[in-house]
Amino acid sequence: MISMNKKKNERTQKKLGFQPISGLFDKFQLEDKGGYITQEFQDYGYRLAIALDDLTHVSLYMRLAKKEKRSLLEKALAFVIDSQARSKPKLFMWKLKQLKDQLGTIEE
């Protein structure tokens, strides 16, 4: 009698779609890339490095994302993406400096 009730309960749970909480996220696997990105600016800096194809200088882009205005970084990135430059990181840094200089003359 007990085994029939147990089978009936198992079928009922399967019909209703109930599952234990411990198995809720078993289907999802996160990819661990070995980094420790905990802040938003770190993520943005990492994305800049990927867009500029310059993963060797990720820390530079993270520092820029933390210190510089986001609008300047986005304008410089858009300029680089629209160009056909051989060296995207160099062009990015040049355009960022140019934008900062223009902003400095406007504010003065």
N, C-alpha and C positions, 0 to 999 in steps of 0.2 A: 504494500500500500504506500509506503513512504517513497519508494523508488518511482512510482507513478506520479505522485505529487511533485517530486523533484523534476521529473521530465516535463511535466505540464508547466511548472514555473519557468523552466529554461526556455520553453517554446514561447511563453507569454512575454518574457523579457526580450527575446529576439524579435517578436512581432512589434513590440512597442519601441524598439530601438534603444532600450536602456543599456548602458555599459558602465562599468566601474570608472570612477573619476581617475584612477591611477592609469588607465589605458586610454584616456581621452586624447593625448597628444602623441601616441605611439606612431601614428601615420606620418607625422611631420618630423623631418630631420633638418636641423640647422647646420649650416656649413661653417665650421670654425676655421678661420683663416689665420689664427695665431696672433691676432692683434688685440689691443685693449683700447677700443674707441668708446669713451664714456661721455664725451661732450659733443654737442652739435657742431662746433667749429672744427673739431677733429674729423668728423665725417665729411664736412664740406671741403676741408683741405685734402682729404684722401680722394674725394671725387674730382677735385681740381687736378691732382697728380695723374689720375687716370685719364682725364680729358686731354691733358697735355702730353700724355705718354711719357711721363717722367717719374716713375715709381722710386727711383733712387733718391729723390729729394722730397719725399713725403713730408718730412718734418718742417721743411721750409714753407710748404704750402699750408700746413697746419698753423704755423706761426703767423703767416700772412692773413689767414682766415680769422685768427684771433685778434690781430692788431689793426688791420685795415678795414675800411668801410666796405661793406658787402657790395654796394652798387659799383664801386670802382673795380672790384674783382670781377664782377659779372660783365661789365663793359669790356674789360681787357680780354676776358675769355671769349666773348662773342667776336671781338676783333680777330683773335687768333683762329677761331674755328672757321670764320669766313675767308681767311687767307689760305694760300697754298704754301705756307712757309716750310722750309726744311727743318728749322729748329724752332718748334713751338714754344719751349720754355723761354728761350732768349727773347723771342718776340713778345711773349706775355709780360716778361719783366720790363722790357722797354716801354710797352704801351702802358703798363701800370705806373711807371715813373712819369711818363708824359701826362697821364690823367691826374696824378697827384700834383704835378707842377701847375697844371691848368687850374686845379681847384685852389691851390695856394695863391695864385695871382688874383683869382676872383674874390677870395675872402679878404685880401689885403685892401 
